[in-house]
Amino acid sequence: MSAIGKAAEDLAADYLVDQGLKVIDRNYRCRFGEIDLILRDGKTTVFTEVRLRSNSRFGDGAASVTAQKQQRLLATAHHYLAGQPNSPPCRFDVIAMDRVDPSRINWIKNAFGE
C-alpha cells in the first residue's frame, strides 16, 4: 500500500472512531479480496471501503466502487463472518475523499448490500 493510501485509511479510521464506531480489524484479506476497515457501530458490523480519488476525470471515489468491486467485498465479508460465532447485523459503508483532509471526507452509510 502506498503512503498516501495508508494515510487515507488512517484518516478514515480516526474519523469513524470520532463518530463513535470501534475498529475491529484493518485490511482483512482472503482469497476473495480485501476489506479496508471492519468496525462496530453499536451491534452492527460495518465493512468499510476507503477510496481516495484525487482526479475526478473518471468519477469520484464513491463511483469507483463498481458492481464487481461490491461483489468482491460481499464475498470477503461472508468469509469474515463465517469465522465469527454469531452473525451480527451488517452494513457496507464507503469513505470517499479527493484528498487526505478531514474536511473532504464523504461518509456514505449503507452504500450497498445484498
BAMILO-279216 format. One record per atom (N, C-alpha, C): residue in one letter; chain; atom name; x, y, z. Coordinates in nm, 3 decimals. Atoms other than C-alpha are relative to their C-alpha. Layout:
# BAMILO-279216
VOFI  residu  chaine  atome       px       py       pz
VOFI       A       A     CA        X        Y        Z
...
END
This chain:
# BAMILO-279216
VOFI  residu  chaine  atome       px       py       pz
VOFI       M       A      N    0.085   -0.117    0.000
VOFI       M       A     CA    0.000    0.000    0.000
VOFI       M       A      C    0.090    0.124    0.000
VOFI       S       A      N   -0.078   -0.123    0.006
VOFI       S       A     CA    0.126    0.346   -0.082
VOFI       S       A      C   -0.015    0.079    0.130
VOFI       A       A      N    0.005   -0.084   -0.121
VOFI       A       A     CA    0.198    0.600    0.191
VOFI       A       A      C   -0.126    0.085    0.001
VOFI       I       A      N    0.121   -0.084    0.005
VOFI       I       A     CA   -0.091    0.819    0.072
VOFI       I       A      C   -0.126   -0.085    0.023
VOFI       G       A      N    0.112    0.091   -0.024
VOFI       G       A     CA   -0.327    0.518    0.069
VOFI       G       A      C   -0.012   -0.034    0.148
VOFI       K       A      N    0.000    0.027   -0.144
VOFI       K       A     CA   -0.226    0.434    0.426
VOFI       K       A      C   -0.048    0.122    0.076
VOFI       A       A      N    0.044   -0.124   -0.066
VOFI       A       A     CA   -0.274    0.797    0.528
VOFI       A       A      C   -0.152    0.017   -0.013
VOFI       A       A      N    0.145   -0.011    0.021
VOFI       A       A     CA   -0.625    0.792    0.377
VOFI       A       A      C   -0.074   -0.099    0.089
VOFI       E       A      N    0.064    0.099   -0.087
VOFI       E       A     CA   -0.714    0.472    0.564
VOFI       E       A      C    0.011    0.040    0.146
VOFI       D       A      N   -0.016   -0.046   -0.138
VOFI       D       A     CA   -0.571    0.610    0.889
VOFI       D       A      C   -0.097    0.113    0.031
VOFI       L       A      N    0.092   -0.111   -0.019
VOFI       L       A     CA   -0.772    0.929    0.847
VOFI       L       A      C   -0.144   -0.049    0.009
VOFI       A       A      N    0.136    0.056   -0.001
VOFI       A       A     CA   -1.089    0.732    0.769
VOFI       A       A      C   -0.028   -0.072    0.132
VOFI       A       A      N    0.017    0.072   -0.127
VOFI       A       A     CA   -1.039    0.509    1.075
VOFI       A       A      C   -0.017    0.098    0.115
VOFI       D       A      N    0.009   -0.100   -0.106
VOFI       D       A     CA   -0.979    0.808    1.302
VOFI       D       A      C   -0.134    0.073   -0.005
VOFI       Y       A      N    0.127   -0.070    0.018
VOFI       Y       A     CA   -1.283    0.986    1.159
VOFI       Y       A      C   -0.117   -0.085    0.052
VOFI       L       A      N    0.110    0.088   -0.042
VOFI       L       A     CA   -1.511    0.686    1.215
VOFI       L       A      C    0.002   -0.026    0.151
VOFI       V       A      N   -0.010    0.015   -0.146
VOFI       V       A     CA   -1.381    0.635    1.570
VOFI       V       A      C   -0.055    0.126    0.067
VOFI       D       A      N    0.054   -0.125   -0.054
VOFI       D       A     CA   -1.458    1.003    1.636
VOFI       D       A      C   -0.152    0.005   -0.010
VOFI       Q       A      N    0.145    0.006    0.017
VOFI       Q       A     CA   -1.812    0.927    1.513
VOFI       Q       A      C   -0.064   -0.106    0.090
VOFI       G       A      N    0.053    0.097   -0.095
VOFI       G       A     CA   -1.847    0.655    1.778
VOFI       G       A      C    0.014   -0.146   -0.039
VOFI       L       A      N   -0.021    0.138    0.041
VOFI       L       A     CA   -1.751    0.342    1.583
VOFI       L       A      C    0.128   -0.053    0.063
VOFI       K       A      N   -0.119    0.064   -0.057
VOFI       K       A     CA   -1.491    0.093    1.707
VOFI       K       A      C    0.064   -0.087   -0.108
VOFI       V       A      N   -0.073    0.080    0.099
VOFI       V       A     CA   -1.224   -0.055    1.478
VOFI       V       A      C    0.019   -0.141    0.054
VOFI       I       A      N   -0.017    0.141   -0.034
VOFI       I       A     CA   -1.231   -0.436    1.485
VOFI       I       A      C    0.121   -0.058   -0.074
VOFI       D       A      N   -0.107    0.056    0.083
VOFI       D       A     CA   -0.990   -0.515    1.200
VOFI       D       A      C    0.030    0.098   -0.112
VOFI       R       A      N   -0.042   -0.083    0.114
VOFI       R       A     CA   -0.797   -0.343    0.922
VOFI       R       A      C    0.063   -0.089   -0.104
VOFI       N       A      N   -0.058    0.071    0.114
VOFI       N       A     CA   -0.701   -0.471    0.579
VOFI       N       A      C   -0.019   -0.150    0.010
VOFI       Y       A      N    0.034    0.143   -0.006
VOFI       Y       A     CA   -0.878   -0.804    0.620
VOFI       Y       A      C    0.008   -0.057   -0.141
VOFI       R       A      N   -0.022    0.060    0.131
VOFI       R       A     CA   -0.766   -1.025    0.332
VOFI       R       A      C   -0.038   -0.147    0.002
VOFI       C       A      N    0.022    0.142    0.024
VOFI       C       A     CA   -0.881   -1.358    0.198
VOFI       C       A      C    0.008   -0.020   -0.151
VOFI       R       A      N   -0.014    0.029    0.143
VOFI       R       A     CA   -0.889   -1.525   -0.143
VOFI       R       A      C   -0.096    0.081   -0.087
VOFI       F       A      N    0.098   -0.076    0.077
VOFI       F       A     CA   -1.190   -1.312   -0.247
VOFI       F       A      C    0.038    0.147   -0.016
VOFI       G       A      N   -0.038   -0.141    0.008
VOFI       G       A     CA   -1.036   -0.972   -0.179
VOFI       G       A      C    0.040    0.055    0.136
VOFI       E       A      N   -0.042   -0.069   -0.122
VOFI       E       A     CA   -0.969   -0.718    0.093
VOFI       E       A      C   -0.107    0.100    0.041
VOFI       I       A      N    0.086   -0.104   -0.056
VOFI       I       A     CA   -1.181   -0.502    0.320
VOFI       I       A      C    0.090    0.092    0.080
VOFI       D       A      N   -0.090   -0.096   -0.063
VOFI       D       A     CA   -1.007   -0.185    0.432
VOFI       D       A      C   -0.019    0.009    0.150
VOFI       L       A      N    0.030   -0.016   -0.142
VOFI       L       A     CA   -1.180   -0.138    0.767
VOFI       L       A      C   -0.123   -0.081    0.038
VOFI       I       A      N    0.117    0.066   -0.057
VOFI       I       A     CA   -1.412   -0.353    0.975
VOFI       I       A      C   -0.020    0.063    0.137
VOFI       L       A      N    0.029   -0.073   -0.122
VOFI       L       A     CA   -1.581   -0.163    1.254
VOFI       L       A      C   -0.128   -0.049    0.064
VOFI       R       A      N    0.125    0.030   -0.069
VOFI       R       A     CA   -1.858   -0.197    1.508
VOFI       R       A      C   -0.070    0.133    0.026
VOFI       D       A      N    0.086   -0.115   -0.026
VOFI       D       A     CA   -2.140    0.057    1.522
VOFI       D       A      C   -0.117   -0.052    0.082
VOFI       G       A      N    0.098    0.064   -0.086
VOFI       G       A     CA   -2.344   -0.049    1.823
VOFI       G       A      C    0.013   -0.150   -0.015
VOFI       K       A      N   -0.003    0.145    0.023
VOFI       K       A     CA   -2.435   -0.409    1.742
VOFI       K       A      C    0.025   -0.036   -0.146
VOFI       T       A      N   -0.017    0.021    0.144
VOFI       T       A     CA   -2.377   -0.366    1.368
VOFI       T       A      C    0.147   -0.007   -0.038
VOFI       T       A      N   -0.133    0.008    0.058
VOFI       T       A     CA   -2.062   -0.482    1.193
VOFI       T       A      C   -0.002    0.081   -0.129
VOFI       V       A      N   -0.006   -0.091    0.115
VOFI       V       A     CA   -1.960   -0.221    0.937
VOFI       V       A      C    0.126   -0.031   -0.081
VOFI       F       A      N   -0.110    0.026    0.093
VOFI       F       A     CA   -1.745   -0.322    0.640
VOFI       F       A      C    0.017    0.129   -0.081
VOFI       T       A      N   -0.020   -0.132    0.060
VOFI       T       A     CA   -1.587   -0.004    0.503
VOFI       T       A      C    0.110   -0.004   -0.105
VOFI       E       A      N   -0.094   -0.017    0.110
VOFI       E       A     CA   -1.417    0.062    0.172
VOFI       E       A      C    0.044    0.146    0.000
VOFI       V       A      N   -0.054   -0.135    0.003
VOFI       V       A     CA   -1.188    0.367    0.170
VOFI       V       A      C    0.050    0.027   -0.141
VOFI       R       A      N   -0.039   -0.034    0.138
VOFI       R       A     CA   -1.149    0.536   -0.169
VOFI       R       A      C    0.051    0.143   -0.004
VOFI       L       A      N   -0.062   -0.130    0.021
VOFI       L       A     CA   -0.913    0.823   -0.239
VOFI       L       A      C    0.016    0.018   -0.150
VOFI       R       A      N   -0.005   -0.027    0.143
VOFI       R       A     CA   -0.952    0.971   -0.583
VOFI       R       A      C    0.030    0.147   -0.019
VOFI       S       A      N   -0.037   -0.141    0.014
VOFI       S       A     CA   -0.761    1.294   -0.645
VOFI       S       A      C   -0.040    0.057   -0.135
VOFI       N       A      N    0.041   -0.045    0.134
VOFI       N       A     CA   -0.858    1.311   -1.013
VOFI       N       A      C   -0.140   -0.054   -0.026
VOFI       S       A      N    0.139    0.044    0.019
VOFI       S       A     CA   -1.234    1.300   -1.074
VOFI       S       A      C   -0.036   -0.018   -0.147
VOFI       R       A      N    0.027    0.016    0.144
VOFI       R       A     CA   -1.199    1.262   -1.451
VOFI       R       A      C   -0.081   -0.126   -0.030
VOFI       F       A      N    0.072    0.125    0.020
VOFI       F       A     CA   -1.329    0.905   -1.422
VOFI       F       A      C   -0.101   -0.025    0.112
VOFI       G       A      N    0.096    0.011   -0.109
VOFI       G       A     CA   -1.568    0.975   -1.133
VOFI       G       A      C    0.070    0.016    0.135
VOFI       D       A      N   -0.058   -0.018   -0.133
VOFI       D       A     CA   -1.520    1.035   -0.763
VOFI       D       A      C    0.028   -0.137    0.064
VOFI       G       A      N   -0.035    0.124   -0.070
VOFI       G       A     CA   -1.408    0.778   -0.507
VOFI       G       A      C   -0.117   -0.094    0.016
VOFI       A       A      N    0.118    0.085   -0.018
VOFI       A       A     CA   -1.761    0.652   -0.442
VOFI       A       A      C   -0.037   -0.070   -0.130
VOFI       A       A      N    0.034    0.059    0.130
VOFI       A       A     CA   -1.819    0.593   -0.815
VOFI       A       A      C    0.096   -0.112   -0.038
VOFI       S       A      N   -0.097    0.104    0.034
VOFI       S       A     CA   -1.508    0.374   -0.824
VOFI       S       A      C   -0.030   -0.134    0.069
VOFI       V       A      N    0.041    0.127   -0.062
VOFI       V       A     CA   -1.682    0.111   -0.608
VOFI       V       A      C   -0.104   -0.062   -0.094
VOFI       T       A      N    0.083    0.057    0.107
VOFI       T       A     CA   -1.818   -0.075   -0.910
VOFI       T       A      C   -0.077   -0.122    0.050
VOFI       A       A      N    0.076    0.121   -0.033
VOFI       A       A     CA   -2.062   -0.366   -0.909
VOFI       A       A      C    0.094   -0.118    0.023
VOFI       Q       A      N   -0.098    0.108   -0.017
VOFI       Q       A     CA   -1.766   -0.603   -0.949
VOFI       Q       A      C    0.073    0.013    0.134
VOFI       K       A      N   -0.066   -0.023   -0.129
VOFI       K       A     CA   -1.587   -0.445   -0.651
VOFI       K       A      C   -0.096   -0.032    0.115
VOFI       Q       A      N    0.099    0.031   -0.102
VOFI       Q       A     CA   -1.908   -0.471   -0.448
VOFI       Q       A      C   -0.014   -0.150    0.021
VOFI       Q       A      N    0.011    0.146   -0.010
VOFI       Q       A     CA   -1.933   -0.843   -0.525
VOFI       Q       A      C    0.121   -0.059    0.073
VOFI       R       A      N   -0.120    0.047   -0.071
VOFI       R       A     CA   -1.573   -0.896   -0.409
VOFI       R       A      C   -0.008    0.034    0.149
VOFI       L       A      N    0.015   -0.039   -0.140
VOFI       L       A     CA   -1.645   -0.703   -0.089
VOFI       L       A      C   -0.102   -0.087    0.072
VOFI       L       A      N    0.101    0.089   -0.059
VOFI       L       A     CA   -1.959   -0.909   -0.026
VOFI       L       A      C    0.057   -0.138    0.028
VOFI       A       A      N   -0.059    0.133   -0.018
VOFI       A       A     CA   -1.770   -1.235   -0.075
VOFI       A       A      C    0.102    0.001    0.113
VOFI       T       A      N   -0.099   -0.012   -0.107
VOFI       T       A     CA   -1.490   -1.116    0.154
VOFI       T       A      C   -0.069    0.013    0.135
VOFI       A       A      N    0.076   -0.016   -0.125
VOFI       A       A     CA   -1.742   -1.011    0.419
VOFI       A       A      C   -0.060   -0.134    0.043
VOFI       H       A      N    0.054    0.133   -0.033
VOFI       H       A     CA   -1.911   -1.354    0.401
VOFI       H       A      C    0.110   -0.089    0.058
VOFI       H       A      N   -0.114    0.078   -0.050
VOFI       H       A     CA   -1.569   -1.514    0.450
VOFI       H       A      C    0.034    0.042    0.143
VOFI       Y       A      N   -0.028   -0.052   -0.134
VOFI       Y       A     CA   -1.503   -1.291    0.752
VOFI       Y       A      C   -0.106   -0.048    0.099
VOFI       L       A      N    0.110    0.037   -0.090
VOFI       L       A     CA   -1.845   -1.363    0.904
VOFI       L       A      C   -0.004   -0.150    0.029
VOFI       A       A      N   -0.001    0.146   -0.021
VOFI       A       A     CA   -1.800   -1.740    0.859
VOFI       A       A      C    0.088   -0.037    0.119
VOFI       G       A      N   -0.088    0.027   -0.112
VOFI       G       A     CA   -1.528   -1.721    1.122
VOFI       G       A      C   -0.047    0.059    0.132
VOFI       Q       A      N    0.055   -0.062   -0.121
VOFI       Q       A     CA   -1.748   -1.539    1.375
VOFI       Q       A      C   -0.101   -0.093    0.065
VOFI       P       A      N    0.094    0.089   -0.069
VOFI       P       A     CA   -1.952   -1.719    1.642
VOFI       P       A      C   -0.147    0.035   -0.026
VOFI       N       A      N    0.136   -0.045    0.028
VOFI       N       A     CA   -2.265   -1.514    1.566
VOFI       N       A      C    0.000    0.084   -0.126
VOFI       S       A      N    0.012   -0.087    0.117
VOFI       S       A     CA   -2.389   -1.336    1.256
VOFI       S       A      C   -0.070    0.129    0.043
VOFI       P       A      N    0.060   -0.126   -0.041
VOFI       P       A     CA   -2.442   -0.974    1.362
VOFI       P       A      C   -0.064    0.069   -0.120
VOFI       P       A      N    0.046   -0.081    0.113
VOFI       P       A     CA   -2.637   -0.724    1.153
VOFI       P       A      C    0.122    0.070   -0.061
VOFI       C       A      N   -0.114   -0.056    0.072
VOFI       C       A     CA   -2.404   -0.579    0.889
VOFI       C       A      C   -0.045    0.109   -0.095
VOFI       R       A      N    0.023   -0.096    0.108
VOFI       R       A     CA   -2.376   -0.289    0.650
VOFI       R       A      C    0.134    0.029   -0.066
VOFI       F       A      N   -0.118   -0.035    0.078
VOFI       F       A     CA   -2.132   -0.168    0.387
VOFI       F       A      C    0.001    0.151   -0.018
VOFI       D       A      N   -0.018   -0.144    0.013
VOFI       D       A     CA   -2.008    0.190    0.405
VOFI       D       A      C    0.116    0.028   -0.094
VOFI       V       A      N   -0.111   -0.048    0.082
VOFI       V       A     CA   -1.781    0.385    0.174
VOFI       V       A      C    0.044    0.134    0.057
VOFI       I       A      N   -0.059   -0.129   -0.031
VOFI       I       A     CA   -1.548    0.663    0.280
VOFI       I       A      C    0.071    0.045   -0.126
VOFI       A       A      N   -0.058   -0.053    0.123
VOFI       A       A     CA   -1.469    0.868   -0.029
VOFI       A       A      C    0.060    0.137    0.029
VOFI       M       A      N   -0.063   -0.131   -0.015
VOFI       M       A     CA   -1.231    1.162   -0.043
VOFI       M       A      C    0.085    0.030   -0.122
VOFI       D       A      N   -0.082   -0.039    0.114
VOFI       D       A     CA   -1.046    1.360   -0.304
VOFI       D       A      C    0.140    0.045    0.042
VOFI       R       A      N   -0.135   -0.021   -0.056
VOFI       R       A     CA   -0.751    1.435   -0.077
VOFI       R       A      C   -0.004   -0.038    0.147
VOFI       V       A      N   -0.010    0.043   -0.140
VOFI       V       A     CA   -0.629    1.333    0.267
VOFI       V       A      C   -0.018    0.124    0.087
VOFI       D       A      N    0.038   -0.119   -0.074
VOFI       D       A     CA   -0.811    1.604    0.457
VOFI       D       A      C   -0.135   -0.030    0.067
VOFI       P       A      N    0.125    0.036   -0.069
VOFI       P       A     CA   -1.079    1.551    0.726
VOFI       P       A      C   -0.122    0.075   -0.053
VOFI       S       A      N    0.114   -0.077    0.051
VOFI       S       A     CA   -1.296    1.823    0.571
VOFI       S       A      C   -0.049   -0.052   -0.135
VOFI       R       A      N    0.034    0.052    0.133
VOFI       R       A     CA   -1.304    1.628    0.242
VOFI       R       A      C   -0.059   -0.141    0.005
VOFI       I       A      N    0.054    0.134   -0.014
VOFI       I       A     CA   -1.449    1.304    0.383
VOFI       I       A      C   -0.148   -0.002   -0.034
VOFI       N       A      N    0.140    0.026    0.033
VOFI       N       A     CA   -1.774    1.183    0.230
VOFI       N       A      C   -0.030   -0.142    0.050
VOFI       W       A      N    0.034    0.129   -0.061
VOFI       W       A     CA   -1.914    0.904    0.450
VOFI       W       A      C   -0.136   -0.043   -0.052
VOFI       I       A      N    0.124    0.052    0.057
VOFI       I       A     CA   -2.174    0.702    0.265
VOFI       I       A      C   -0.037   -0.127    0.078
VOFI       K       A      N    0.046    0.113   -0.081
VOFI       K       A     CA   -2.355    0.478    0.513
VOFI       K       A      C   -0.090   -0.089   -0.084
VOFI       N       A      N    0.085    0.098    0.070
VOFI       N       A     CA   -2.517    0.163    0.382
VOFI       N       A      C    0.004    0.023   -0.151
VOFI       A       A      N   -0.022   -0.035    0.141
VOFI       A       A     CA   -2.370    0.229    0.038
VOFI       A       A      C   -0.053   -0.106   -0.096
VOFI       F       A      N    0.052    0.108    0.081
VOFI       F       A     CA   -2.473   -0.110   -0.096
VOFI       F       A      C   -0.022   -0.119    0.090
VOFI       G       A      N    0.022    0.118   -0.081
VOFI       G       A     CA   -2.580   -0.450    0.027
VOFI       G       A      C   -0.061   -0.110   -0.083
VOFI       E       A      N    0.054    0.116    0.069
VOFI       E       A     CA   -2.735   -0.781   -0.057
VOFI       E       A      C   -0.146    0.019   -0.031
END
